[in-house]
Amino acid sequence: MSKYQRLHPLVILKKSISWSYSFVLILIFDILRNPSDGPNWFFSISIFGALIAVAIIFNAYRWVTFKYQISSTTLSIKTGIFFKREQIIPFSRIQSIHQESWFLFRPFQIIKLTIETASSGSKVENTILEVVPQSTYDLLEKLRLGKNDIIDTNISQTNEQHYKEQYSVSLNDIIVFSLVDFDVLSGLLGLVAAIYQFSNFSDKYLNPFLNKVVSSGLLIISSFIIIIIVVTIFVSIAKNIFKYYKFKVYRELDNIIIERGFFTRTILSVPIERIQAIRTKGSLLQILLSIRSVELLLASGKKSENNENTEDTTFFLFPIINRRLLSTKLAQIIPEFTETLNQKEPQSFPCPPHYFLFSRFHFLGLFLLIPLFFWNSSSGWKFLFVILILSFTLLSVISSIWKTKIQSSTYYEKGLLTIKTVHFFILNEYLCPLNKIQSISISTTPFLYYQKLGHTTLSLKTGETALKIKLKYLSWPICENIKKCCSPKIKKYTLKK
Protein backbone atom coordinates (compact mmCIF):
# COMPACT_ATOMS: atom_id res chain seq x y z
CA MET A 1 0.00 0.00 0.00
CA SER A 2 1.56 3.28 -1.13
CA LYS A 3 -1.11 5.78 -0.05
CA TYR A 4 -2.60 6.64 3.31
CA GLN A 5 -6.14 5.41 3.77
CA ARG A 6 -8.90 5.82 6.34
CA LEU A 7 -10.62 3.20 8.43
CA HIS A 8 -13.89 1.72 7.23
CA PRO A 9 -16.79 4.23 7.67
CA LEU A 10 -18.62 1.70 9.86
CA VAL A 11 -16.19 2.66 12.61
CA ILE A 12 -18.45 5.65 13.32
CA LEU A 13 -21.38 3.33 14.02
CA LYS A 14 -19.32 0.89 16.11
CA LYS A 15 -17.73 3.53 18.33
CA SER A 16 -21.03 5.37 18.80
CA ILE A 17 -22.77 2.15 19.89
CA SER A 18 -19.92 1.41 22.32
CA TRP A 19 -20.29 4.87 23.86
CA SER A 20 -24.06 4.45 24.12
CA TYR A 21 -23.68 1.47 26.49
CA SER A 22 -22.52 3.72 29.33
CA PHE A 23 -25.16 6.31 28.46
CA VAL A 24 -27.89 3.64 28.67
CA LEU A 25 -26.73 2.58 32.15
CA ILE A 26 -26.90 6.19 33.34
CA LEU A 27 -30.40 6.50 31.85
CA ILE A 28 -31.64 3.29 33.53
CA PHE A 29 -30.27 4.27 36.95
CA ASP A 30 -31.86 7.72 36.63
CA ILE A 31 -35.25 6.17 35.79
CA LEU A 32 -34.98 3.69 38.68
CA ARG A 33 -34.22 6.57 41.03
CA ASN A 34 -37.62 8.16 40.23
CA PRO A 35 -39.75 5.46 38.53
CA SER A 36 -43.01 7.46 38.61
CA ASP A 37 -41.64 10.84 37.50
CA GLY A 38 -42.73 11.28 33.85
CA PRO A 39 -41.14 14.71 33.23
CA ASN A 40 -37.86 13.39 34.62
CA TRP A 41 -37.98 10.54 32.09
CA PHE A 42 -38.45 12.96 29.21
CA PHE A 43 -35.54 15.09 30.41
CA SER A 44 -33.28 12.03 30.82
CA ILE A 45 -34.14 10.70 27.35
CA SER A 46 -33.45 14.13 25.84
CA ILE A 47 -30.03 14.23 27.47
CA PHE A 48 -29.40 10.67 26.23
CA GLY A 49 -30.23 11.70 22.65
CA ALA A 50 -27.95 14.73 22.87
CA LEU A 51 -25.06 12.56 24.12
CA ILE A 52 -25.55 10.11 21.25
CA ALA A 53 -25.47 13.01 18.76
CA VAL A 54 -22.22 14.31 20.30
CA ALA A 55 -20.75 10.79 20.13
CA ILE A 56 -21.59 10.48 16.41
CA ILE A 57 -20.08 13.90 15.61
CA PHE A 58 -16.90 13.20 17.59
CA ASN A 59 -16.42 9.74 16.07
CA ALA A 60 -16.99 11.15 12.57
CA TYR A 61 -14.21 13.68 13.30
CA ARG A 62 -11.92 10.86 14.49
CA TRP A 63 -12.64 8.90 11.31
CA VAL A 64 -11.78 11.84 9.07
CA THR A 65 -8.51 12.62 10.90
CA PHE A 66 -7.22 9.04 11.33
CA LYS A 67 -5.18 7.58 8.46
CA TYR A 68 -2.80 4.64 8.18
CA GLN A 69 -0.32 3.29 5.65
CA ILE A 70 1.42 -0.08 5.33
CA SER A 71 4.78 -0.17 3.58
CA SER A 72 7.22 -3.04 3.17
CA THR A 73 8.94 -2.29 6.50
CA THR A 74 6.66 -0.09 8.64
CA LEU A 75 3.12 0.74 9.70
CA SER A 76 2.50 4.51 9.72
CA ILE A 77 -0.43 6.25 11.41
CA LYS A 78 -1.40 9.94 11.11
CA THR A 79 -3.94 11.66 13.36
CA GLY A 80 -5.22 15.20 13.89
CA ILE A 81 -5.89 18.31 11.79
CA PHE A 82 -4.59 21.29 13.78
CA PHE A 83 -2.23 19.27 15.95
CA LYS A 84 -0.96 16.51 13.70
CA ARG A 85 0.78 13.42 15.01
CA GLU A 86 2.51 10.68 13.04
CA GLN A 87 3.44 7.32 14.49
CA ILE A 88 5.79 4.98 12.61
CA ILE A 89 6.00 1.37 13.81
CA PRO A 90 8.71 -0.88 12.32
CA PHE A 91 7.55 -4.47 11.90
CA SER A 92 10.54 -5.60 13.97
CA ARG A 93 8.91 -3.95 17.02
CA ILE A 94 5.53 -5.67 16.58
CA GLN A 95 5.22 -8.54 19.05
CA SER A 96 1.73 -9.76 18.16
CA ILE A 97 -1.47 -8.77 16.38
CA HIS A 98 -4.89 -9.52 17.87
CA GLN A 99 -8.10 -9.37 15.89
CA GLU A 100 -11.75 -9.01 16.92
CA SER A 101 -14.72 -9.54 14.66
CA TRP A 102 -18.03 -7.97 15.71
CA PHE A 103 -21.03 -10.13 14.72
CA LEU A 104 -22.73 -7.30 12.77
CA PHE A 105 -19.58 -6.73 10.70
CA ARG A 106 -18.77 -10.34 9.80
CA PRO A 107 -20.68 -10.24 6.47
CA PHE A 108 -18.50 -7.26 5.46
CA GLN A 109 -15.22 -9.06 6.33
CA ILE A 110 -14.03 -6.20 8.53
CA ILE A 111 -12.33 -6.56 11.92
CA LYS A 112 -10.63 -4.66 14.74
CA LEU A 113 -6.85 -5.01 15.07
CA THR A 114 -4.83 -4.50 18.26
CA ILE A 115 -1.12 -4.32 17.51
CA GLU A 116 1.23 -4.94 20.44
CA THR A 117 4.60 -3.23 20.14
CA ALA A 118 7.61 -3.46 22.43
CA SER A 119 8.88 -0.25 24.03
CA SER A 120 11.52 0.68 26.59
CA GLY A 121 11.60 -1.25 29.83
CA SER A 122 9.98 -4.36 28.31
CA LYS A 123 6.63 -2.59 28.42
CA VAL A 124 4.07 -3.44 25.75
CA GLU A 125 2.10 -0.67 24.05
CA ASN A 126 -1.03 -1.14 21.96
CA THR A 127 -1.93 0.49 18.65
CA ILE A 128 -5.52 -0.03 17.54
CA LEU A 129 -6.96 -0.07 14.02
CA GLU A 130 -10.64 -0.06 14.95
CA VAL A 131 -12.37 -1.22 11.72
CA VAL A 132 -10.28 -2.48 8.79
CA PRO A 133 -10.66 -5.18 6.09
CA GLN A 134 -9.61 -8.75 6.90
CA SER A 135 -6.91 -8.47 4.23
CA THR A 136 -5.15 -5.82 6.36
CA TYR A 137 -4.56 -8.38 9.11
CA ASP A 138 -3.26 -10.94 6.59
CA LEU A 139 -0.86 -8.39 5.13
CA LEU A 140 0.44 -7.16 8.51
CA GLU A 141 0.90 -10.69 9.84
CA LYS A 142 2.90 -11.78 6.78
CA LEU A 143 5.10 -8.69 6.88
CA ARG A 144 5.63 -9.14 10.64
CA LEU A 145 6.86 -12.68 9.98
CA GLY A 146 9.28 -11.40 7.33
CA LYS A 147 7.40 -12.42 4.18
CA ASN A 148 7.97 -9.12 2.39
CA ASP A 149 7.58 -10.54 -1.10
CA ILE A 150 3.78 -10.43 -0.89
CA ILE A 151 3.51 -6.65 -0.59
CA ASP A 152 2.34 -6.23 -4.20
CA THR A 153 0.39 -9.48 -4.52
CA ASN A 154 -3.28 -10.12 -4.14
CA ILE A 155 -3.77 -11.26 -0.56
CA SER A 156 -7.00 -13.08 -1.32
CA GLN A 157 -5.15 -15.35 -3.75
CA THR A 158 -2.38 -16.40 -1.38
CA ASN A 159 -2.46 -19.83 0.19
CA GLU A 160 -3.03 -19.54 3.91
CA GLN A 161 -1.39 -22.08 6.20
CA HIS A 162 -3.90 -23.71 8.51
CA TYR A 163 -2.83 -24.92 11.89
CA LYS A 164 -4.55 -27.79 13.61
CA GLU A 165 -6.22 -26.87 16.88
CA GLN A 166 -4.88 -28.60 19.98
CA TYR A 167 -7.78 -27.71 22.25
CA SER A 168 -11.41 -26.68 21.84
CA VAL A 169 -14.39 -26.19 24.16
CA SER A 170 -17.62 -28.07 23.51
CA LEU A 171 -21.11 -26.99 24.57
CA ASN A 172 -21.05 -29.68 27.26
CA ASP A 173 -17.80 -28.22 28.66
CA ILE A 174 -19.37 -24.74 28.78
CA ILE A 175 -22.40 -26.07 30.69
CA VAL A 176 -20.22 -27.88 33.23
CA PHE A 177 -17.99 -24.82 33.62
CA SER A 178 -21.06 -22.61 34.15
CA LEU A 179 -22.30 -24.83 36.98
CA VAL A 180 -19.08 -24.25 38.93
CA ASP A 181 -18.65 -20.59 37.92
CA PHE A 182 -19.67 -18.13 40.66
CA ASP A 183 -18.98 -14.88 38.79
CA VAL A 184 -22.63 -14.48 37.80
CA LEU A 185 -23.82 -14.96 41.39
CA SER A 186 -21.50 -12.23 42.66
CA GLY A 187 -22.64 -9.99 39.80
CA LEU A 188 -26.32 -10.50 40.67
CA LEU A 189 -25.63 -9.69 44.33
CA GLY A 190 -23.87 -6.51 43.26
CA LEU A 191 -26.84 -5.59 41.03
CA VAL A 192 -29.29 -6.09 43.90
CA ALA A 193 -27.12 -3.93 46.17
CA ALA A 194 -27.05 -1.19 43.50
CA ILE A 195 -30.84 -1.30 43.06
CA TYR A 196 -31.33 -0.90 46.80
CA GLN A 197 -29.55 2.43 46.57
CA PHE A 198 -32.53 3.82 44.65
CA SER A 199 -34.99 4.29 47.51
CA ASN A 200 -38.04 5.09 45.40
CA PHE A 201 -37.74 1.94 43.33
CA SER A 202 -36.98 -0.37 46.26
CA ASP A 203 -39.71 1.10 48.48
CA LYS A 204 -42.38 1.03 45.78
CA TYR A 205 -41.66 -2.27 44.02
CA LEU A 206 -38.89 -4.43 45.49
CA ASN A 207 -39.59 -4.32 49.24
CA PRO A 208 -43.37 -5.02 48.93
CA PHE A 209 -42.61 -7.97 46.66
CA LEU A 210 -40.05 -9.45 49.08
CA ASN A 211 -42.36 -8.92 52.06
CA LYS A 212 -45.14 -10.74 50.20
CA VAL A 213 -42.79 -13.64 49.43
CA VAL A 214 -41.62 -13.89 53.07
CA SER A 215 -45.19 -13.83 54.42
CA SER A 216 -46.37 -16.53 51.99
CA GLY A 217 -44.82 -19.45 53.85
CA LEU A 218 -41.91 -21.85 53.55
CA LEU A 219 -43.09 -23.43 50.26
CA ILE A 220 -43.22 -20.09 48.43
CA ILE A 221 -39.84 -19.05 49.86
CA SER A 222 -38.28 -22.34 48.73
CA SER A 223 -39.81 -21.97 45.26
CA PHE A 224 -38.51 -18.41 45.04
CA ILE A 225 -34.98 -19.53 45.97
CA ILE A 226 -35.10 -22.37 43.41
CA ILE A 227 -36.21 -19.93 40.70
CA ILE A 228 -33.30 -17.62 41.56
CA ILE A 229 -30.85 -20.54 41.37
CA VAL A 230 -32.22 -21.71 38.01
CA VAL A 231 -32.10 -18.18 36.58
CA THR A 232 -28.54 -17.74 37.86
CA ILE A 233 -27.48 -21.00 36.17
CA PHE A 234 -29.08 -20.02 32.86
CA VAL A 235 -27.48 -16.56 33.00
CA SER A 236 -24.11 -18.17 33.75
CA ILE A 237 -24.49 -20.58 30.81
CA ALA A 238 -25.50 -17.74 28.46
CA LYS A 239 -22.57 -15.58 29.62
CA ASN A 240 -20.04 -18.34 29.06
CA ILE A 241 -21.50 -19.31 25.68
CA PHE A 242 -21.12 -15.71 24.51
CA LYS A 243 -17.58 -15.60 25.89
CA TYR A 244 -16.22 -19.08 25.05
CA TYR A 245 -18.28 -20.04 21.98
CA LYS A 246 -16.06 -22.18 19.71
CA PHE A 247 -13.07 -21.57 21.99
CA LYS A 248 -9.98 -22.89 20.19
CA VAL A 249 -6.28 -22.96 20.99
CA TYR A 250 -3.43 -23.81 18.65
CA ARG A 251 0.26 -23.09 18.22
CA GLU A 252 1.66 -21.00 15.35
CA LEU A 253 5.46 -20.70 15.36
CA ASP A 254 6.36 -18.84 18.59
CA ASN A 255 2.80 -17.68 19.28
CA ILE A 256 -0.20 -19.23 20.96
CA ILE A 257 -3.41 -18.43 19.06
CA ILE A 258 -6.64 -18.30 21.07
CA GLU A 259 -10.00 -17.90 19.31
CA ARG A 260 -13.17 -17.22 21.30
CA GLY A 261 -16.40 -15.26 21.43
CA PHE A 262 -19.95 -15.36 20.05
CA PHE A 263 -21.07 -11.79 19.29
CA THR A 264 -17.50 -10.50 19.18
CA ARG A 265 -15.13 -13.10 17.74
CA THR A 266 -11.65 -12.48 19.18
CA ILE A 267 -8.39 -14.00 17.98
CA LEU A 268 -5.54 -13.42 20.44
CA SER A 269 -1.92 -13.99 19.49
CA VAL A 270 0.22 -14.51 22.60
CA PRO A 271 4.03 -14.61 22.15
CA ILE A 272 5.66 -17.34 24.19
CA GLU A 273 8.20 -14.86 25.58
CA ARG A 274 5.41 -12.86 27.28
CA ILE A 275 4.28 -15.84 29.36
CA GLN A 276 5.59 -15.47 32.90
CA ALA A 277 3.94 -18.54 34.37
CA ILE A 278 1.09 -21.00 33.91
CA ARG A 279 -1.50 -21.21 36.66
CA THR A 280 -3.84 -24.18 37.03
CA LYS A 281 -6.87 -23.43 39.20
CA GLY A 282 -9.57 -25.59 40.66
CA SER A 283 -12.24 -24.94 43.26
CA LEU A 284 -13.22 -27.69 45.67
CA LEU A 285 -16.21 -28.57 43.48
CA GLN A 286 -14.05 -28.63 40.35
CA ILE A 287 -11.53 -30.90 42.05
CA LEU A 288 -14.30 -33.34 42.98
CA LEU A 289 -15.38 -33.36 39.32
CA SER A 290 -11.72 -33.82 38.21
CA ILE A 291 -11.67 -30.66 36.11
CA ARG A 292 -9.33 -27.66 36.07
CA SER A 293 -8.98 -24.22 34.52
CA VAL A 294 -5.61 -23.12 33.12
CA GLU A 295 -4.56 -19.46 32.91
CA LEU A 296 -1.61 -17.71 31.30
CA LEU A 297 0.10 -15.04 33.40
CA LEU A 298 1.56 -12.45 31.06
CA ALA A 299 3.93 -9.53 31.39
CA SER A 300 2.67 -5.98 30.73
CA GLY A 301 -0.86 -4.75 30.24
CA LYS A 302 -3.61 -4.37 32.85
CA LYS A 303 -4.53 -7.14 35.22
CA SER A 304 -8.10 -8.39 34.97
CA GLU A 305 -9.27 -11.92 35.60
CA ASN A 306 -12.94 -11.33 34.80
CA ASN A 307 -12.77 -8.98 31.82
CA GLU A 308 -10.48 -10.64 29.32
CA ASN A 309 -9.13 -8.56 26.42
CA THR A 310 -5.87 -7.90 24.64
CA GLU A 311 -4.50 -5.85 27.57
CA ASP A 312 -5.10 -8.52 30.19
CA THR A 313 -2.24 -10.15 32.04
CA THR A 314 -4.39 -13.12 33.04
CA PHE A 315 -6.74 -15.05 30.80
CA PHE A 316 -7.74 -18.63 30.14
CA LEU A 317 -5.66 -20.97 28.06
CA PHE A 318 -8.08 -23.80 28.90
CA PRO A 319 -11.32 -22.58 30.55
CA ILE A 320 -12.20 -26.14 31.49
CA ILE A 321 -10.24 -29.33 30.95
CA ASN A 322 -10.20 -32.82 32.41
CA ARG A 323 -7.35 -33.38 34.84
CA ARG A 324 -6.18 -36.46 32.93
CA LEU A 325 -5.76 -34.51 29.68
CA LEU A 326 -4.05 -31.50 31.22
CA SER A 327 -0.40 -32.56 30.93
CA THR A 328 -0.88 -33.88 27.37
CA LYS A 329 -2.48 -30.66 26.10
CA LEU A 330 0.12 -28.46 27.79
CA ALA A 331 2.90 -30.53 26.21
CA GLN A 332 1.34 -30.06 22.76
CA ILE A 333 0.92 -26.28 23.03
CA ILE A 334 3.72 -25.13 25.37
CA PRO A 335 6.47 -27.77 25.34
CA GLU A 336 8.94 -25.10 26.59
CA PHE A 337 7.22 -25.22 29.99
CA THR A 338 6.40 -28.90 30.25
CA GLU A 339 9.34 -30.82 28.80
CA THR A 340 11.25 -30.53 32.08
CA LEU A 341 8.34 -32.11 33.98
CA ASN A 342 9.43 -35.50 32.58
CA GLN A 343 12.54 -35.40 34.76
CA LYS A 344 12.58 -38.60 36.78
CA GLU A 345 14.02 -37.30 40.05
CA PRO A 346 13.13 -33.64 40.63
CA GLN A 347 14.11 -32.02 43.88
CA SER A 348 11.12 -31.59 46.19
CA PHE A 349 11.10 -29.10 49.04
CA PRO A 350 9.09 -30.60 51.92
CA CYS A 351 6.58 -28.28 53.58
CA PRO A 352 5.69 -29.89 56.93
CA PRO A 353 2.13 -29.09 58.02
CA HIS A 354 1.75 -26.57 60.83
CA TYR A 355 -1.95 -26.69 61.59
CA PHE A 356 -1.86 -24.35 64.57
CA LEU A 357 0.26 -21.71 62.83
CA PHE A 358 -1.96 -21.68 59.75
CA SER A 359 -5.28 -21.53 61.60
CA ARG A 360 -4.49 -19.48 64.73
CA PHE A 361 -5.57 -16.07 63.38
CA HIS A 362 -8.80 -17.42 61.92
CA PHE A 363 -10.22 -17.87 65.42
CA LEU A 364 -10.06 -14.12 65.97
CA GLY A 365 -13.43 -13.83 64.25
CA LEU A 366 -15.00 -15.42 67.30
CA PHE A 367 -14.34 -12.22 69.25
CA LEU A 368 -17.11 -10.66 67.19
CA LEU A 369 -19.53 -12.75 69.25
CA ILE A 370 -18.76 -10.69 72.38
CA PRO A 371 -20.53 -7.47 71.24
CA LEU A 372 -23.64 -9.51 70.42
CA PHE A 373 -24.24 -10.15 74.15
CA PHE A 374 -24.54 -6.39 74.70
CA TRP A 375 -26.62 -5.69 71.60
CA ASN A 376 -30.26 -4.95 72.32
CA SER A 377 -32.11 -6.54 69.46
CA SER A 378 -34.44 -9.43 68.73
CA SER A 379 -33.13 -12.90 69.48
CA GLY A 380 -33.70 -13.87 65.85
CA TRP A 381 -31.12 -11.37 64.55
CA LYS A 382 -28.65 -12.39 67.26
CA PHE A 383 -29.04 -16.04 66.36
CA LEU A 384 -28.52 -15.26 62.66
CA PHE A 385 -25.30 -13.31 63.30
CA VAL A 386 -23.98 -16.06 65.60
CA ILE A 387 -24.57 -18.66 62.88
CA LEU A 388 -22.86 -16.49 60.26
CA ILE A 389 -19.80 -15.82 62.44
CA LEU A 390 -19.43 -19.46 63.44
CA SER A 391 -19.86 -20.64 59.84
CA PHE A 392 -17.27 -18.18 58.54
CA THR A 393 -14.80 -19.18 61.26
CA LEU A 394 -15.31 -22.88 60.57
CA LEU A 395 -14.82 -22.44 56.82
CA SER A 396 -11.69 -20.37 57.41
CA VAL A 397 -10.19 -23.01 59.69
CA ILE A 398 -10.99 -25.82 57.26
CA SER A 399 -9.44 -23.78 54.43
CA SER A 400 -6.25 -23.18 56.47
CA ILE A 401 -5.97 -26.89 57.28
CA TRP A 402 -6.32 -27.76 53.59
CA LYS A 403 -3.76 -25.06 52.76
CA THR A 404 -1.08 -26.49 55.02
CA LYS A 405 -1.64 -30.02 53.66
CA ILE A 406 -1.49 -28.97 49.98
CA GLN A 407 1.36 -26.45 50.10
CA SER A 408 4.41 -27.80 48.25
CA SER A 409 7.21 -26.87 45.86
CA THR A 410 9.37 -28.84 43.41
CA TYR A 411 12.49 -27.81 41.48
CA TYR A 412 13.48 -29.22 38.06
CA GLU A 413 17.08 -29.06 36.83
CA LYS A 414 16.34 -27.18 33.59
CA GLY A 415 15.07 -24.17 35.48
CA LEU A 416 11.42 -24.80 36.29
CA LEU A 417 9.73 -24.46 39.67
CA THR A 418 6.28 -25.87 40.43
CA ILE A 419 4.32 -24.54 43.41
CA LYS A 420 1.01 -25.57 44.97
CA THR A 421 -0.95 -23.23 47.20
CA VAL A 422 -4.56 -22.85 48.38
CA HIS A 423 -6.45 -19.56 48.60
CA PHE A 424 -9.76 -20.09 50.39
CA PHE A 425 -10.85 -23.38 48.75
CA ILE A 426 -9.19 -22.55 45.41
CA LEU A 427 -6.23 -24.81 44.58
CA ASN A 428 -3.53 -23.00 42.56
CA GLU A 429 -0.69 -24.82 40.82
CA TYR A 430 2.03 -22.68 39.22
CA LEU A 431 4.59 -23.60 36.55
CA CYS A 432 7.26 -20.90 36.91
CA PRO A 433 10.45 -20.74 34.82
CA LEU A 434 13.18 -19.44 37.11
CA ASN A 435 14.32 -16.83 34.59
CA LYS A 436 10.82 -15.26 34.78
CA ILE A 437 10.90 -14.86 38.56
CA GLN A 438 11.69 -11.23 39.44
CA SER A 439 12.74 -11.71 43.07
CA ILE A 440 12.73 -14.09 46.03
CA SER A 441 12.54 -13.03 49.67
CA ILE A 442 12.57 -14.78 53.04
CA SER A 443 10.72 -13.10 55.89
CA THR A 444 10.11 -14.03 59.50
CA THR A 445 8.91 -12.68 62.86
CA PRO A 446 10.47 -12.89 66.34
CA PHE A 447 8.05 -15.71 67.22
CA LEU A 448 8.87 -17.68 64.07
CA TYR A 449 12.58 -16.86 64.21
CA TYR A 450 12.80 -18.53 67.62
CA GLN A 451 11.34 -21.68 66.01
CA LYS A 452 13.61 -21.31 62.94
CA LEU A 453 10.66 -20.83 60.59
CA GLY A 454 10.03 -18.30 57.84
CA HIS A 455 8.05 -17.43 54.72
CA THR A 456 9.42 -17.60 51.17
CA THR A 457 7.86 -15.21 48.65
CA LEU A 458 8.42 -15.36 44.88
CA SER A 459 7.48 -12.35 42.70
CA LEU A 460 6.39 -12.55 39.07
CA LYS A 461 5.95 -9.52 36.85
CA THR A 462 2.35 -9.23 35.65
CA GLY A 463 1.70 -5.83 34.13
CA GLU A 464 2.49 -2.81 36.27
CA THR A 465 2.42 -4.87 39.48
CA ALA A 466 3.92 -8.10 40.72
CA LEU A 467 2.17 -11.36 41.52
CA LYS A 468 3.46 -12.73 44.81
CA ILE A 469 3.43 -16.48 45.47
CA LYS A 470 3.99 -17.21 49.14
CA LEU A 471 5.06 -20.43 50.87
CA LYS A 472 4.44 -20.05 54.59
CA TYR A 473 5.99 -21.53 57.74
CA LEU A 474 8.97 -23.26 56.13
CA SER A 475 12.04 -24.28 58.10
CA TRP A 476 15.22 -22.27 57.53
CA PRO A 477 17.03 -25.17 55.75
CA ILE A 478 14.15 -25.44 53.26
CA CYS A 479 14.16 -21.67 52.68
CA GLU A 480 17.90 -21.79 52.06
CA ASN A 481 17.55 -24.72 49.65
CA ILE A 482 14.91 -22.85 47.65
CA LYS A 483 17.20 -19.82 47.57
CA LYS A 484 20.16 -21.94 46.52
CA CYS A 485 18.26 -23.44 43.58
CA CYS A 486 16.53 -20.28 42.46
CA SER A 487 18.90 -17.38 43.15
CA PRO A 488 21.39 -18.11 40.29
CA LYS A 489 18.53 -17.76 37.80
CA ILE A 490 16.62 -14.77 39.20
CA LYS A 491 17.37 -11.05 39.36
CA LYS A 492 17.00 -10.25 43.03
CA TYR A 493 17.20 -12.00 46.39
CA THR A 494 16.36 -10.41 49.74
CA LEU A 495 16.24 -11.55 53.34
CA LYS A 496 13.92 -9.88 55.81
CA LYS A 497 13.87 -10.51 59.54
Buried (B, 14 or more C-beta within 10 A) or exposed (E): BEEEEBBBEBBBBBBBBEBBEEBEEEBEBBBBBBEEBEEBBEEBEEBBEEBBEEBBEBBBEBBEBBBBBBBEEBBBBBBEEEEEEEEEBEBEBBBBBBBBBBEBBEEBEBBBBBBBBBEEEEEBBBBEBBBBBBBBBBBBBBBBEEEEEBBEEEBEEBEEEEEEBBBEBEEEBBBBBBEBBEEBBEBBEEEEEEBEEBEEBBEEEBEEEEEEBEEEEEEEEEEBEEEEEEEBBEBBBBBBBBBBBBBBBBBEEEBBBBBBBBEBBBBBBBBBBBBBBBBBBBBBEBBEBEBBBBBBBBBBBBBBEEEBBBBBBBBBBBBBBEBEEBEEBBBBBBEEBBEBBEBEEBEEBEBEBBEEBBBEEBEEBEEBBEEBEEEEEEEEEBEEBEEEBEEBBEEBBBBBBBBBEBBBBBBBEEBBBBBBBBEEBBBBBBBBBBEBBBBBBBBBEEEBEEBEBBBBBBBBBBBEEBBEBBBBBBBBEBBBBBBEBBBEBBEEEEEEE
